[in-house]
Amino acid sequence: MKLCIKRLIAFSVVKGSRNNAGIIIASECRRIGTQKVETRGILKTWNLRNKPPLTIDELNTILDSAYLNNYEYGCREDGILRTIVRCPGVDKCDYYKEYIKTQLTSADSVK
């Protein structure tokens, strides 16, 4: 799991960012292979910290959307992920390092 999303799960989110944060968390869980039922528990625990918490219906909508669609939130400077949680630094992020390695390998294979 991306370090920034681990941090997002650990802290509360204020009204106005909760739905976006929830879909980011659920989509990351889906991306790494977490079962939907386990992701539901992660979202419920995370939601207890929110000010105010989302309703169960909202959490279910977020969960269903994340598992139905193929959303992925990356490291773009202007991306939604960075508007919600501070990047810990690409030098500390295993996901980003692997992403860069993959991109370099792809570029080499095209040559």
C-alpha positions in Angstrom: 0.0 0.0 0.0 1.2 3.5 -0.8 2.7 5.2 2.2 0.6 8.3 1.7 -2.6 6.2 1.7 -1.5 4.4 4.9 -1.2 7.9 6.4 -4.6 8.9 5.1 -6.2 5.9 6.8 -4.5 6.8 10.1 -6.0 10.4 10.3 -9.4 12.1 10.2 -10.7 13.9 7.2 -13.0 16.9 7.3 -16.2 17.5 5.6 -15.6 18.3 1.9 -12.8 15.7 1.5 -14.3 12.6 3.1 -15.8 11.0 -0.1 -12.7 11.6 -2.1 -10.5 10.2 0.6 -12.8 7.2 1.0 -12.7 6.3 -2.7 -8.9 6.7 -2.7 -8.6 4.3 0.3 -11.0 1.8 -1.1 -9.5 1.9 -4.6 -6.0 1.3 -3.2 -7.3 -1.6 -1.1 -8.8 -3.1 -4.3 -5.5 -2.4 -6.2 -3.5 -4.4 -3.8 -5.9 -7.3 -3.7 -7.7 -6.7 -0.4 -11.1 -8.4 -0.3 -14.1 -6.2 -0.3 -15.3 -7.3 3.1 -11.9 -6.4 4.6 -11.9 -3.0 2.9 -15.4 -2.4 4.4 -13.8 -2.8 7.9 -10.9 -0.5 7.0 -13.3 2.2 5.8 -15.5 1.8 8.8 -12.6 2.2 11.2 -11.2 5.1 9.2 -14.6 6.8 9.1 -14.9 6.8 13.0 -12.1 9.5 13.0 -13.8 11.8 10.4 -15.5 15.0 11.4 -18.4 14.2 10.9 -18.3 10.6 9.8 -19.9 9.5 6.5 -23.1 7.6 6.7 -23.1 3.8 6.1 -24.9 4.4 2.8 -22.1 6.7 1.7 -19.5 4.2 2.7 -21.3 1.5 0.8 -21.5 3.6 -2.3 -17.8 4.4 -2.1 -16.9 0.7 -1.6 -19.1 -0.4 -4.5 -17.7 2.2 -6.8 -14.1 1.4 -6.0 -14.6 -2.3 -6.6 -16.7 -1.8 -9.7 -14.4 0.6 -11.4 -10.7 0.5 -11.9 -9.7 3.8 -10.3 -6.1 4.3 -9.4 -4.7 7.4 -7.7 -1.0 8.2 -8.4 1.6 10.8 -7.6 0.8 13.6 -10.0 1.5 17.0 -8.5 -2.0 18.2 -9.4 -3.8 14.9 -8.7 -6.6 14.5 -6.2 -4.4 12.3 -3.9 -2.0 15.1 -3.3 -4.9 17.5 -2.5 -6.0 15.3 0.3 -2.8 13.9 1.8 0.8 15.2 1.9 3.3 13.2 0.0 5.9 11.7 2.3 8.5 12.2 -0.4 9.2 10.1 -3.5 12.5 8.9 -2.0 10.5 7.1 0.8 7.7 5.7 -1.4 8.2 2.1 -2.6 5.2 2.5 -5.0 6.7 5.5 -6.7 10.2 3.8 -7.0 8.6 0.8 -8.6 6.5 2.9 -10.9 9.6 4.8 -12.1 11.5 1.6 -12.6 8.6 0.2 -14.7 8.4 3.4 -16.8 12.2 3.3 -17.5 12.0 -0.4 -18.4 9.0 0.3 -20.8 10.9 3.2 -22.4 14.0 1.0 -22.9 11.9 -1.8 -24.6 10.4 0.7 -27.1 13.9 1.8 -28.3 
